[in-house]
Amino acid sequence: MKQFQIGLEEKKVFLFTDTIDDELAQYNSNFKVPVLLDKDLIIWNSLVILEYLSKQYLVGSGLPEPPDVHAISRSISVEMHSSFF
């Protein structure tokens, strides 16, 4: 977001504390980070956050074009994303 001058308010949380579940519960029910709050919208998946920001604020320019290059980049991203534990 900083790279593209999209205004943000960043909140750092300490994950390994006794209060982390309560702190994250106010944003999403799965207690995961990162979380993007944009007006009334809550997004908690990093790949979806990036796609949303690209479409909402960058008119899609954050995603590669043409469609075949976009498809390859999505395939790589989703494969990598699904491999995390």
OpenMM code with the backbone's topology and positions (N, CA, C; nanometers):
from openmm import Vec3, app, unit

residues = "MET LYS GLN PHE GLN ILE GLY LEU GLU GLU LYS LYS VAL PHE LEU PHE THR ASP THR ILE ASP ASP GLU LEU ALA GLN TYR ASN SER ASN PHE LYS VAL PRO VAL LEU LEU ASP LYS ASP LEU ILE ILE TRP ASN SER LEU VAL ILE LEU GLU TYR LEU SER LYS GLN TYR LEU VAL GLY SER GLY LEU PRO GLU PRO PRO ASP VAL HIS ALA ILE SER ARG SER ILE SER VAL GLU MET HIS SER SER PHE PHE".split()
positions = [
    Vec3(0.0831, -0.1178, 0.0000),
    Vec3(0.0000, 0.0000, 0.0000),
    Vec3(0.0879, 0.1246, 0.0000),
    Vec3(0.1970, 0.1193, 0.0739),
    Vec3(0.2879, 0.2335, 0.0742),
    Vec3(0.3503, 0.2527, -0.0637),
    Vec3(0.3831, 0.1428, -0.1306),
    Vec3(0.4442, 0.1477, -0.2633),
    Vec3(0.3590, 0.2276, -0.3615),
    Vec3(0.2272, 0.2123, -0.3522),
    Vec3(0.1358, 0.2781, -0.4451),
    Vec3(0.0664, 0.3999, -0.3838),
    Vec3(0.1178, 0.4479, -0.2716),
    Vec3(0.0637, 0.5650, -0.2029),
    Vec3(-0.0857, 0.5508, -0.1714),
    Vec3(-0.1254, 0.4315, -0.1297),
    Vec3(-0.2616, 0.4092, -0.0822),
    Vec3(-0.2583, 0.4346, 0.0678),
    Vec3(-0.3368, 0.5294, 0.1137),
    Vec3(-0.3369, 0.5638, 0.2553),
    Vec3(-0.3728, 0.4445, 0.3425),
    Vec3(-0.3038, 0.4316, 0.4525),
    Vec3(-0.3334, 0.3227, 0.5436),
    Vec3(-0.2983, 0.3606, 0.6861),
    Vec3(-0.3660, 0.2950, 0.7747),
    Vec3(-0.3319, 0.3021, 0.9162),
    Vec3(-0.2926, 0.1607, 0.9554),
    Vec3(-0.1673, 0.1439, 0.9882),
    Vec3(-0.1153, 0.0117, 1.0204),
    Vec3(-0.1215, -0.0105, 1.1707),
    Vec3(-0.1692, -0.1269, 1.2091),
    Vec3(-0.1740, -0.1617, 1.3504),
    Vec3(-0.0949, -0.2902, 1.3698),
    Vec3(0.0074, -0.2826, 1.4503),
    Vec3(0.0874, -0.4011, 1.4794),
    Vec3(0.0301, -0.4703, 1.6019),
    Vec3(0.0256, -0.6016, 1.5948),
    Vec3(-0.0213, -0.6802, 1.7085),
    Vec3(0.0867, -0.7805, 1.7458),
    Vec3(0.0903, -0.8148, 1.8712),
    Vec3(0.1841, -0.9148, 1.9195),
    Vec3(0.1103, -1.0477, 1.9260),
    Vec3(0.1548, -1.1427, 1.8455),
    Vec3(0.0791, -1.2657, 1.8242),
    Vec3(0.0791, -1.3611, 1.9425),
    Vec3(0.1843, -1.3689, 2.0146),
    Vec3(0.1950, -1.4710, 2.1187),
    Vec3(0.1718, -1.4112, 2.2572),
    Vec3(0.0493, -1.3609, 2.2750),
    Vec3(0.0106, -1.3032, 2.4032),
    Vec3(-0.1196, -1.3669, 2.4487),
    Vec3(-0.1550, -1.3436, 2.5719),
    Vec3(-0.2802, -1.3983, 2.6259),
    Vec3(-0.4037, -1.3291, 2.5687),
    Vec3(-0.3865, -1.2117, 2.5121),
    Vec3(-0.5017, -1.1341, 2.4647),
    Vec3(-0.5173, -1.1329, 2.3125),
    Vec3(-0.4323, -1.2043, 2.2409),
    Vec3(-0.4344, -1.1956, 2.0949),
    Vec3(-0.5676, -1.2408, 2.0354),
    Vec3(-0.6275, -1.3472, 2.0872),
    Vec3(-0.7556, -1.3931, 2.0320),
    Vec3(-0.8643, -1.2873, 2.0476),
    Vec3(-0.8697, -1.2246, 2.1622),
    Vec3(-0.9685, -1.1185, 2.1839),
    Vec3(-0.9427, -1.0000, 2.0913),
    Vec3(-0.8154, -0.9692, 2.0724),
    Vec3(-0.7800, -0.8558, 1.9873),
    Vec3(-0.8182, -0.8821, 1.8411),
    Vec3(-0.7887, -1.0023, 1.7917),
    Vec3(-0.8199, -1.0352, 1.6526),
    Vec3(-0.9677, -1.0640, 1.6304),
    Vec3(-1.0378, -1.1089, 1.7336),
    Vec3(-1.1801, -1.1429, 1.7211),
    Vec3(-1.2643, -1.0229, 1.6788),
    Vec3(-1.2192, -0.9033, 1.7110),
    Vec3(-1.2961, -0.7856, 1.6709),
    Vec3(-1.2901, -0.7620, 1.5197),
    Vec3(-1.1959, -0.8277, 1.4514),
    Vec3(-1.1821, -0.8109, 1.3069),
    Vec3(-1.2298, -0.9312, 1.2269),
    Vec3(-1.2020, -1.0508, 1.2752),
    Vec3(-1.2483, -1.1701, 1.2050),
    Vec3(-1.2539, -1.2883, 1.3003),
    Vec3(-1.3383, -1.3838, 1.2664),
    Vec3(-1.3633, -1.4956, 1.3577),
    Vec3(-1.2619, -1.6082, 1.3470),
    Vec3(-1.1699, -1.6002, 1.2525),
    Vec3(-1.0703, -1.7069, 1.2435),
    Vec3(-0.9372, -1.6687, 1.3081),
    Vec3(-0.9307, -1.5496, 1.3660),
    Vec3(-0.8151, -1.5046, 1.4453),
    Vec3(-0.6841, -1.5069, 1.3665),
    Vec3(-0.6880, -1.4698, 1.2396),
    Vec3(-0.5667, -1.4732, 1.1577),
    Vec3(-0.5281, -1.3335, 1.1124),
    Vec3(-0.4012, -1.3192, 1.0805),
    Vec3(-0.3478, -1.1974, 1.0214),
    Vec3(-0.2849, -1.2362, 0.8881),
    Vec3(-0.2745, -1.1482, 0.7928),
    Vec3(-0.3125, -1.0080, 0.7993),
    Vec3(-0.4627, -0.9891, 0.7842),
    Vec3(-0.5076, -0.8707, 0.8197),
    Vec3(-0.6471, -0.8309, 0.8039),
    Vec3(-0.6476, -0.6918, 0.7418),
    Vec3(-0.7313, -0.6744, 0.6411),
    Vec3(-0.7504, -0.5424, 0.5820),
    Vec3(-0.8916, -0.4968, 0.6135),
    Vec3(-0.9018, -0.3796, 0.6733),
    Vec3(-1.0316, -0.3166, 0.6976),
    Vec3(-1.0420, -0.1991, 0.6020),
    Vec3(-1.1427, -0.2009, 0.5170),
    Vec3(-1.1643, -0.0910, 0.4234),
    Vec3(-1.3114, -0.0535, 0.4304),
    Vec3(-1.3382, 0.0551, 0.4997),
    Vec3(-1.4752, 0.0967, 0.5309),
    Vec3(-1.5427, -0.0156, 0.6093),
    Vec3(-1.6501, -0.0734, 0.5582),
    Vec3(-1.7191, -0.1817, 0.6298),
    Vec3(-1.6727, -0.3204, 0.5858),
    Vec3(-1.5760, -0.3266, 0.4980),
    Vec3(-1.5287, -0.4535, 0.4438),
    Vec3(-1.4103, -0.5057, 0.5245),
    Vec3(-1.4132, -0.6348, 0.5571),
    Vec3(-1.3033, -0.6999, 0.6284),
    Vec3(-1.2518, -0.8130, 0.5403),
    Vec3(-1.1222, -0.8101, 0.5088),
    Vec3(-1.0594, -0.9147, 0.4273),
    Vec3(-0.9430, -0.9713, 0.5074),
    Vec3(-0.9350, -1.1040, 0.5199),
    Vec3(-0.8332, -1.1652, 0.6051),
    Vec3(-0.7435, -1.2642, 0.5317),
    Vec3(-0.7443, -1.2654, 0.4026),
    Vec3(-0.6574, -1.3545, 0.3263),
    Vec3(-0.5596, -1.2687, 0.2473),
    Vec3(-0.4301, -1.2944, 0.2613),
    Vec3(-0.3297, -1.2066, 0.2020),
    Vec3(-0.3421, -1.1962, 0.0504),
    Vec3(-0.3686, -1.3062, -0.0177),
    Vec3(-0.3818, -1.3011, -0.1630),
    Vec3(-0.5059, -1.2222, -0.2051),
    Vec3(-0.6145, -1.2415, -0.1345),
    Vec3(-0.7375, -1.1681, -0.1645),
    Vec3(-0.7196, -1.0194, -0.1337),
    Vec3(-0.6456, -0.9881, -0.0282),
    Vec3(-0.6162, -0.8478, 0.0037),
    Vec3(-0.5446, -0.7814, -0.1139),
    Vec3(-0.4430, -0.8484, -0.1673),
    Vec3(-0.3681, -0.7912, -0.2795),
    Vec3(-0.4554, -0.7722, -0.4032),
    Vec3(-0.5385, -0.8706, -0.4331),
    Vec3(-0.6269, -0.8584, -0.5491),
    Vec3(-0.7295, -0.7464, -0.5294),
    Vec3(-0.7837, -0.7368, -0.4102),
    Vec3(-0.8811, -0.6312, -0.3805),
    Vec3(-0.8173, -0.4933, -0.3968),
    Vec3(-0.6993, -0.4750, -0.3392),
    Vec3(-0.6322, -0.3455, -0.3492),
    Vec3(-0.6042, -0.3094, -0.4946),
    Vec3(-0.5617, -0.4079, -0.5726),
    Vec3(-0.5335, -0.3830, -0.7133),
    Vec3(-0.6581, -0.3373, -0.7878),
    Vec3(-0.7686, -0.4067, -0.7653),
    Vec3(-0.8918, -0.3721, -0.8377),
    Vec3(-0.9574, -0.2451, -0.7840),
    Vec3(-0.9537, -0.2266, -0.6532),
    Vec3(-1.0229, -0.1138, -0.5910),
    Vec3(-0.9481, 0.0183, -0.6074),
    Vec3(-0.8146, 0.0134, -0.5965),
    Vec3(-0.7378, 0.1375, -0.5914),
    Vec3(-0.6410, 0.1577, -0.7078),
    Vec3(-0.6105, 0.0519, -0.7808),
    Vec3(-0.5106, 0.0630, -0.8870),
    Vec3(-0.5686, 0.0302, -1.0241),
    Vec3(-0.6985, 0.0225, -1.0342),
    Vec3(-0.7686, -0.0104, -1.1581),
    Vec3(-0.7079, -0.1354, -1.2224),
    Vec3(-0.6744, -0.2320, -1.1388),
    Vec3(-0.6195, -0.3579, -1.1876),
    Vec3(-0.4732, -0.3537, -1.2242),
    Vec3(-0.4093, -0.2374, -1.2138),
    Vec3(-0.2697, -0.2268, -1.2571),
    Vec3(-0.1719, -0.2964, -1.1631),
    Vec3(-0.2193, -0.3417, -1.0493),
    Vec3(-0.1328, -0.4181, -0.9598),
    Vec3(-0.1223, -0.5638, -1.0011),
    Vec3(-0.2027, -0.6025, -1.0987),
    Vec3(-0.2021, -0.7394, -1.1499),
    Vec3(-0.1418, -0.7399, -1.2894),
    Vec3(-0.0662, -0.8453, -1.3226),
    Vec3(-0.0036, -0.8481, -1.4548),
    Vec3(-0.1064, -0.8666, -1.5667),
    Vec3(-0.0775, -0.8101, -1.6790),
    Vec3(-0.1556, -0.8268, -1.8017),
    Vec3(-0.0575, -0.8685, -1.9092),
    Vec3(-0.0927, -0.9306, -2.0116),
    Vec3(-0.2236, -0.9748, -2.0584),
    Vec3(-0.2758, -1.0948, -1.9796),
    Vec3(-0.3950, -1.1416, -2.0125),
    Vec3(-0.4593, -1.2475, -1.9344),
    Vec3(-0.3766, -1.3748, -1.9174),
    Vec3(-0.2970, -1.4129, -2.0172),
    Vec3(-0.2174, -1.5351, -2.0023),
    Vec3(-0.1091, -1.5177, -1.8964),
    Vec3(-0.0475, -1.4009, -1.8907),
    Vec3(0.0539, -1.3738, -1.7880),
    Vec3(-0.0126, -1.3655, -1.6510),
    Vec3(-0.1297, -1.3054, -1.6464),
    Vec3(-0.2053, -1.2983, -1.5212),
    Vec3(-0.2382, -1.4386, -1.4711),
    Vec3(-0.2811, -1.5263, -1.5608),
    Vec3(-0.3162, -1.6634, -1.5223),
    Vec3(-0.1958, -1.7381, -1.4662),
    Vec3(-0.0804, -1.7211, -1.5279),
    Vec3(0.0406, -1.7874, -1.4781),
    Vec3(0.0778, -1.7325, -1.3407),
    Vec3(0.0726, -1.6010, -1.3248),
    Vec3(0.1079, -1.5425, -1.1946),
    Vec3(0.0104, -1.5871, -1.0862),
    Vec3(-0.1178, -1.5976, -1.1197),
    Vec3(-0.2176, -1.6460, -1.0225),
    Vec3(-0.1909, -1.7909, -0.9859),
    Vec3(-0.1581, -1.8731, -1.0849),
    Vec3(-0.1300, -2.0142, -1.0584),
    Vec3(-0.0125, -2.0294, -0.9630),
    Vec3(0.0922, -1.9531, -0.9874),
    Vec3(0.2101, -1.9583, -0.9000),
    Vec3(0.1741, -1.9100, -0.7601),
    Vec3(0.1028, -1.7986, -0.7517),
    Vec3(0.0654, -1.7427, -0.6213),
    Vec3(-0.0226, -1.8376, -0.5413),
    Vec3(-0.1222, -1.8949, -0.6070),
    Vec3(-0.2141, -1.9844, -0.5367),
    Vec3(-0.1426, -2.1112, -0.4924),
    Vec3(-0.0547, -2.1641, -0.5773),
    Vec3(0.0207, -2.2835, -0.5389),
    Vec3(0.1085, -2.2544, -0.4180),
    Vec3(0.1784, -2.1431, -0.4212),
    Vec3(0.2647, -2.1063, -0.3093),
    Vec3(0.1815, -2.0798, -0.1844),
    Vec3(0.0722, -2.0096, -0.2003),
    Vec3(-0.0144, -1.9747, -0.0881),
    Vec3(-0.0737, -2.0991, -0.0227),
    Vec3(-0.1129, -2.1974, -0.1019),
    Vec3(-0.1749, -2.3184, -0.0470),
    Vec3(-0.0736, -2.4118, 0.0177),
    Vec3(0.0542, -2.3873, -0.0049),
    Vec3(0.1577, -2.4736, 0.0521),
    Vec3(0.2005, -2.4315, 0.1914),
    Vec3(0.1566, -2.3137, 0.2363),
    Vec3(0.1923, -2.2685, 0.3705),
    Vec3(0.1143, -2.3484, 0.4738),
    Vec3(0.1765, -2.3692, 0.5864),
    Vec3(0.1100, -2.4443, 0.6941),
    Vec3(0.0334, -2.3510, 0.7826),
] * unit.nanometer
topology = app.Topology()
chain = topology.addChain("A")
for resn in residues:
    res = topology.addResidue(resn, chain)
    for name in ("N", "CA", "C"):
        topology.addAtom(name, app.Element.getBySymbol(name[0]), res)
